[in-house]
Amino acid sequence: MPVLPGAEPYRHEGGDVGVLLCHGFTGSPQSLRPWAEYLAARGLTVSLPLLPGHGTRWEDMQITGWQDWYAEVDRALRELCERCERVFVFGLSMGGTLALRLAAKHGHAVSGVAVVNPANKVHGLSAYALPLARHLVRTTKGLRSDIALPRSEEVGYDRVPLHAAHSLRNFFRLVDGELPQVTQPLLLMRSPRDHVVPPADSARILGRVSSTDIREVILEHSYHVATLDNDAELIFEESHTFVDRLAPSVGKKGSSTGG
């Protein structure tokens, strides 16, 4: 299937410090593209993959699960580690969950983690209904474009495939148990007015990781997809400062490629 316009993966060959960016559930690289380009313009090597089943049509996502999504970011991280001396993992929503698992599993290979409105749990009655409902109903209403900024749109699906949502629920449970293995410096940025992921998820993550170097930034003027919202520039600046503090030897050369 053709990729939706704007949902293409992105890669930039920069210096010896790399960043892997992970997009969210039913979303696409488009939601993180401005963040990726900001980092690339400052000399970083950047990888922003398209997760399997995403960026085309929801039917393609129906036959994928967390193992497929995680395998893709794990592959991208290993590529960056071969190319760069220091590597960081960033993520939005479920992408934040993926980033945290990469940190838990790869240890010292990951120099730091930055997450925006990270997800930790499927909340409400829907969580309990998923195991049965996924066999009766194929999709439910989508989660796209929870953004305060007028005329800012997220490229993603209007429907949520329930088989994939059930897999996501299992993934959240798995990663929650692995959070104590996260020891790297952590930058967590969250929106108080998030209509997709509640504040409890960030609180749970902050309470369970073993990191001692933690910074929490409140995104007062944004909703869930804060990387396309009013606080986007704050996210970009905070994350670059985070990388620069932990790996100051950022290269200044490189060229970018999309696709």
C-alpha positions as a LaTeX table, in Angstrom:
\begin{tabular}{lrrr}
\hline
Residue & $x$ (\AA) & $y$ (\AA) & $z$ (\AA) \\
\hline
Met1 & 0.00 & 0.00 & 0.00 \\
Pro2 & 1.22 & 3.55 & $-0.72$ \\
Val3 & 2.30 & 5.58 & 2.29 \\
Leu4 & 0.06 & 8.52 & 3.22 \\
Pro5 & 1.52 & 11.90 & 2.16 \\
Gly6 & 3.74 & 13.17 & 4.96 \\
Ala7 & 3.94 & 9.79 & 6.73 \\
Glu8 & 7.22 & 8.76 & 5.13 \\
Pro9 & 10.17 & 7.75 & 7.34 \\
Tyr10 & 12.99 & 10.26 & 7.72 \\
Arg11 & 16.76 & 9.90 & 8.02 \\
His12 & 19.54 & 12.46 & 8.41 \\
Glu13 & 23.24 & 11.67 & 8.37 \\
Gly14 & 24.88 & 14.07 & 10.80 \\
Gly15 & 27.59 & 13.78 & 13.42 \\
Asp16 & 28.61 & 11.02 & 15.85 \\
Val17 & 25.65 & 11.57 & 18.18 \\
Gly18 & 22.42 & 9.97 & 17.05 \\
Val19 & 18.75 & 10.23 & 17.98 \\
Leu20 & 16.05 & 7.65 & 17.27 \\
Leu21 & 12.52 & 9.06 & 17.29 \\
Cys22 & 9.49 & 6.76 & 17.78 \\
His23 & 6.00 & 7.86 & 16.71 \\
Gly24 & 2.73 & 6.89 & 18.37 \\
Phe25 & $-0.06$ & 4.33 & 17.99 \\
Thr26 & $-2.05$ & 4.85 & 14.74 \\
Gly27 & 0.18 & 7.87 & 14.00 \\
Ser28 & 3.13 & 8.31 & 11.66 \\
Pro29 & 6.56 & 10.00 & 11.37 \\
Gln30 & 4.71 & 13.19 & 10.35 \\
Ser31 & 3.93 & 13.92 & 14.01 \\
Leu32 & 7.65 & 13.98 & 14.80 \\
Arg33 & 9.06 & 15.29 & 11.53 \\
Pro34 & 9.54 & 18.92 & 12.74 \\
Trp35 & 11.32 & 17.60 & 15.85 \\
Ala36 & 13.55 & 15.37 & 13.72 \\
Glu37 & 14.40 & 18.23 & 11.35 \\
Tyr38 & 15.20 & 20.56 & 14.27 \\
Leu39 & 17.71 & 18.04 & 15.65 \\
Ala40 & 19.13 & 17.33 & 12.20 \\
Ala41 & 19.72 & 21.04 & 11.62 \\
Arg42 & 21.88 & 21.06 & 14.75 \\
Gly43 & 24.21 & 18.35 & 13.53 \\
Leu44 & 22.70 & 15.20 & 14.97 \\
Thr45 & 22.28 & 11.95 & 13.07 \\
Val46 & 18.54 & 11.28 & 13.13 \\
Ser47 & 16.42 & 8.20 & 12.45 \\
Leu48 & 12.61 & 8.40 & 12.35 \\
Pro49 & 11.19 & 5.07 & 11.12 \\
Leu50 & 7.64 & 4.26 & 10.05 \\
Leu51 & 6.23 & 1.53 & 12.29 \\
Pro52 & 4.75 & $-1.57$ & 10.57 \\
Gly53 & 1.05 & $-1.26$ & 9.81 \\
His54 & 1.14 & 2.53 & 10.18 \\
Gly55 & 1.00 & 5.33 & 7.64 \\
Thr56 & $-1.09$ & 3.50 & 5.03 \\
Arg57 & $-4.59$ & 2.28 & 6.03 \\
Trp58 & $-5.95$ & 0.87 & 9.27 \\
Glu59 & $-6.50$ & $-2.56$ & 7.71 \\
Asp60 & $-2.72$ & $-2.94$ & 7.48 \\
Met61 & $-2.39$ & $-2.26$ & 11.19 \\
Gln62 & $-5.04$ & $-4.84$ & 12.09 \\
Ile63 & $-2.58$ & $-7.66$ & 11.35 \\
Thr64 & 0.35 & $-6.20$ & 13.30 \\
Gly65 & 1.17 & $-6.14$ & 17.01 \\
Trp66 & 3.61 & $-4.71$ & 19.50 \\
Gln67 & 6.28 & $-7.23$ & 18.54 \\
Asp68 & 6.30 & $-5.79$ & 14.99 \\
Trp69 & 6.45 & $-2.18$ & 16.17 \\
Tyr70 & 9.18 & $-2.86$ & 18.71 \\
Ala71 & 11.24 & $-4.90$ & 16.23 \\
Glu72 & 11.33 & $-1.92$ & 13.87 \\
Val73 & 12.64 & 0.56 & 16.45 \\
Asp74 & 15.04 & $-2.04$ & 17.82 \\
Arg75 & 16.45 & $-2.50$ & 14.30 \\
Ala76 & 16.74 & 1.27 & 13.83 \\
Leu77 & 18.51 & 1.64 & 17.18 \\
Arg78 & 21.05 & $-1.05$ & 16.30 \\
Glu79 & 21.77 & 0.74 & 13.02 \\
Leu80 & 22.34 & 4.02 & 14.85 \\
Cys81 & 24.61 & 2.34 & 17.39 \\
Glu82 & 26.80 & 1.05 & 14.54 \\
Arg83 & 26.97 & 4.54 & 13.04 \\
Cys84 & 27.23 & 6.77 & 16.16 \\
Glu85 & 29.30 & 6.98 & 19.34 \\
Arg86 & 26.35 & 8.09 & 21.50 \\
Val87 & 22.66 & 7.37 & 20.87 \\
Phe88 & 19.48 & 8.77 & 22.44 \\
Val89 & 15.90 & 7.53 & 22.11 \\
Phe90 & 12.91 & 9.90 & 21.94 \\
Gly91 & 9.21 & 9.15 & 21.62 \\
Leu92 & 5.65 & 10.46 & 21.62 \\
Ser93 & 2.80 & 8.58 & 23.34 \\
Met94 & 3.24 & 4.86 & 22.55 \\
Gly95 & 6.52 & 5.93 & 20.95 \\
Gly96 & 7.57 & 6.96 & 24.44 \\
Thr97 & 6.75 & 3.45 & 25.66 \\
Leu98 & 8.86 & 2.01 & 22.85 \\
Ala99 & 11.71 & 4.35 & 23.78 \\
Leu100 & 11.55 & 3.29 & 27.43 \\
Arg101 & 11.70 & $-0.40$ & 26.48 \\
Leu102 & 14.69 & 0.25 & 24.25 \\
Ala103 & 16.42 & 1.92 & 27.20 \\
Ala104 & 15.52 & $-0.97$ & 29.52 \\
Lys105 & 16.77 & $-3.60$ & 27.07 \\
His106 & 19.85 & $-1.91$ & 25.59 \\
Gly107 & 21.33 & $-0.44$ & 28.78 \\
His108 & 24.51 & 1.56 & 28.23 \\
Ala109 & 23.98 & 1.63 & 24.46 \\
Val110 & 21.30 & 4.26 & 25.12 \\
Ser111 & 22.69 & 7.51 & 26.55 \\
Gly112 & 19.37 & 9.12 & 27.45 \\
Val113 & 15.60 & 9.05 & 26.94 \\
Ala114 & 13.21 & 11.93 & 26.12 \\
Val115 & 9.48 & 11.24 & 26.01 \\
Val116 & 6.42 & 13.40 & 25.30 \\
Asn117 & 3.08 & 12.38 & 26.86 \\
Pro118 & 4.24 & 8.77 & 27.23 \\
Ala119 & 1.57 & 6.09 & 27.53 \\
Asn120 & 1.59 & 3.38 & 30.20 \\
Lys121 & $-1.90$ & 1.86 & 30.27 \\
Val122 & $-5.16$ & 1.46 & 28.37 \\
His123 & $-7.65$ & 3.10 & 30.71 \\
Gly124 & $-11.34$ & 2.67 & 31.35 \\
Leu125 & $-13.82$ & $-0.08$ & 30.61 \\
Ser126 & $-12.45$ & $-0.50$ & 27.08 \\
Ala127 & $-9.33$ & $-2.13$ & 28.52 \\
Tyr128 & $-11.38$ & $-4.93$ & 30.04 \\
Ala129 & $-13.60$ & $-5.30$ & 26.96 \\
Leu130 & $-10.75$ & $-5.58$ & 24.44 \\
Pro131 & $-10.02$ & $-9.33$ & 24.74 \\
Leu132 & $-13.60$ & $-10.16$ & 23.69 \\
Ala133 & $-14.57$ & $-7.05$ & 21.71 \\
Arg134 & $-11.72$ & $-7.48$ & 19.22 \\
His135 & $-13.40$ & $-10.67$ & 17.98 \\
Leu136 & $-16.76$ & $-8.93$ & 17.53 \\
Val137 & $-15.87$ & $-5.44$ & 16.29 \\
Arg138 & $-12.97$ & $-4.61$ & 13.98 \\
Thr139 & $-12.41$ & $-0.95$ & 14.84 \\
Thr140 & $-13.39$ & 1.91 & 17.11 \\
Lys141 & $-13.12$ & 5.70 & 16.81 \\
Gly142 & $-9.61$ & 7.02 & 16.26 \\
Leu143 & $-7.38$ & 9.16 & 18.47 \\
Arg144 & $-5.91$ & 11.46 & 15.83 \\
Ser145 & $-5.13$ & 15.21 & 16.08 \\
Asp146 & $-5.58$ & 16.00 & 19.79 \\
Ile147 & $-3.94$ & 19.38 & 19.17 \\
Ala148 & $-4.77$ & 22.81 & 20.59 \\
Leu149 & $-3.07$ & 24.79 & 17.81 \\
Pro150 & $-5.61$ & 25.75 & 15.12 \\
Arg151 & $-5.08$ & 24.22 & 11.65 \\
Ser152 & $-2.40$ & 21.83 & 12.92 \\
Glu153 & $-3.26$ & 18.28 & 11.80 \\
Glu154 & $-1.78$ & 14.88 & 12.52 \\
Val155 & $-1.43$ & 12.32 & 9.74 \\
Gly156 & $-2.79$ & 9.03 & 11.07 \\
Tyr157 & $-5.80$ & 6.75 & 11.20 \\
Asp158 & $-9.38$ & 7.79 & 12.00 \\
Arg159 & $-10.08$ & 4.24 & 13.19 \\
Val160 & $-8.35$ & 2.09 & 15.81 \\
Pro161 & $-8.08$ & $-1.63$ & 14.89 \\
Leu162 & $-9.06$ & $-3.54$ & 18.01 \\
His163 & $-6.65$ & $-6.45$ & 17.49 \\
Ala164 & $-3.82$ & $-3.90$ & 17.47 \\
Ala165 & $-5.29$ & $-2.12$ & 20.50 \\
His166 & $-5.34$ & $-5.42$ & 22.40 \\
Ser167 & $-1.70$ & $-5.96$ & 21.55 \\
Leu168 & $-0.95$ & $-2.42$ & 22.73 \\
Arg169 & $-2.60$ & $-3.18$ & 26.07 \\
Asn170 & $-0.34$ & $-6.22$ & 26.49 \\
Phe171 & 2.69 & $-4.14$ & 25.53 \\
Phe172 & 1.93 & $-1.52$ & 28.18 \\
Arg173 & 1.74 & $-4.24$ & 30.83 \\
Leu174 & 5.05 & $-5.70$ & 29.69 \\
Val175 & 6.90 & $-2.38$ & 29.71 \\
Asp176 & 5.44 & $-1.37$ & 33.07 \\
Gly177 & 7.23 & $-4.37$ & 34.55 \\
Glu178 & 10.48 & $-3.38$ & 32.82 \\
Leu179 & 10.53 & 0.28 & 33.90 \\
Pro180 & 12.83 & $-0.35$ & 36.90 \\
Gln181 & 15.47 & $-1.42$ & 34.35 \\
Val182 & 15.52 & 2.13 & 32.93 \\
Thr183 & 18.55 & 3.83 & 34.52 \\
Gln184 & 19.45 & 6.42 & 31.87 \\
Pro185 & 18.88 & 10.17 & 32.21 \\
Leu186 & 15.21 & 10.85 & 31.50 \\
Leu187 & 13.52 & 13.96 & 30.12 \\
Leu188 & 9.74 & 13.65 & 30.46 \\
Met189 & 7.55 & 16.35 & 28.89 \\
Arg190 & 3.80 & 16.23 & 29.44 \\
Ser191 & 0.63 & 18.19 & 28.72 \\
Pro192 & $-1.81$ & 18.73 & 31.62 \\
Arg193 & $-4.62$ & 19.01 & 29.04 \\
Asp194 & $-4.05$ & 15.71 & 27.24 \\
His195 & $-7.29$ & 14.08 & 26.04 \\
Val196 & $-5.62$ & 10.78 & 25.08 \\
Val197 & $-3.14$ & 9.91 & 27.85 \\
Pro198 & $-3.93$ & 10.93 & 31.48 \\
Pro199 & $-1.33$ & 12.44 & 33.86 \\
Ala200 & $-1.37$ & 9.17 & 35.81 \\
Asp201 & 0.71 & 7.54 & 33.07 \\
Ser202 & 3.58 & 10.00 & 33.41 \\
Ala203 & 3.39 & 9.78 & 37.20 \\
Arg204 & 3.56 & 5.99 & 37.03 \\
Ile205 & 6.59 & 6.10 & 34.76 \\
Leu206 & 8.43 & 8.63 & 36.91 \\
Gly207 & 7.68 & 6.54 & 39.98 \\
Arg208 & 8.94 & 3.24 & 38.53 \\
Val209 & 12.10 & 4.05 & 36.55 \\
Ser210 & 15.46 & 3.76 & 38.29 \\
Ser211 & 16.88 & 6.90 & 36.66 \\
Thr212 & 18.40 & 9.43 & 39.04 \\
Asp213 & 18.86 & 12.16 & 36.41 \\
Ile214 & 15.23 & 13.16 & 35.72 \\
Arg215 & 13.75 & 16.38 & 34.37 \\
Glu216 & 10.00 & 16.93 & 34.01 \\
Val217 & 8.74 & 19.71 & 31.75 \\
Ile218 & 5.08 & 20.81 & 31.73 \\
Leu219 & 3.62 & 21.69 & 28.32 \\
Glu220 & 1.00 & 24.18 & 29.43 \\
His221 & $-0.32$ & 25.17 & 26.01 \\
Ser222 & $-0.59$ & 21.83 & 24.22 \\
Tyr223 & $-2.77$ & 18.73 & 24.03 \\
His224 & $-1.59$ & 15.18 & 23.34 \\
Val225 & 0.30 & 15.64 & 20.05 \\
Ala226 & 2.45 & 18.34 & 21.59 \\
Thr227 & 5.16 & 17.98 & 18.96 \\
Leu228 & 2.75 & 19.64 & 16.48 \\
Asp229 & 1.25 & 22.02 & 19.03 \\
Asn230 & 1.95 & 25.34 & 20.75 \\
Asp231 & 4.81 & 23.94 & 22.86 \\
Ala232 & 6.64 & 22.23 & 20.00 \\
Glu233 & 9.54 & 24.67 & 20.07 \\
Leu234 & 9.92 & 24.14 & 23.82 \\
Ile235 & 10.09 & 20.37 & 23.27 \\
Phe236 & 12.70 & 20.77 & 20.56 \\
Glu237 & 14.86 & 23.13 & 22.64 \\
Glu238 & 14.62 & 21.09 & 25.85 \\
Ser239 & 15.51 & 17.87 & 24.08 \\
His240 & 18.47 & 19.39 & 22.27 \\
Thr241 & 19.76 & 20.89 & 25.52 \\
Phe242 & 19.36 & 17.43 & 27.08 \\
Val243 & 21.48 & 15.81 & 24.38 \\
Asp244 & 24.04 & 18.60 & 24.36 \\
Arg245 & 24.52 & 18.30 & 28.13 \\
Leu246 & 25.04 & 14.53 & 28.03 \\
Ala247 & 26.94 & 14.31 & 24.73 \\
Pro248 & 28.48 & 17.70 & 23.95 \\
Ser249 & 30.56 & 16.41 & 21.02 \\
Val250 & 27.75 & 16.83 & 18.50 \\
Gly251 & 28.94 & 16.91 & 14.90 \\
Lys252 & 27.93 & 19.80 & 12.68 \\
Lys253 & 27.96 & 18.24 & 9.26 \\
Gly254 & 25.62 & 16.03 & 7.26 \\
Ser255 & 22.79 & 15.93 & 4.73 \\
Ser256 & 19.20 & 14.79 & 5.13 \\
Thr257 & 17.16 & 12.29 & 3.16 \\
Gly258 & 13.48 & 11.49 & 3.33 \\
Gly259 & 11.80 & 8.26 & 2.31 \\
\hline
\end{tabular}
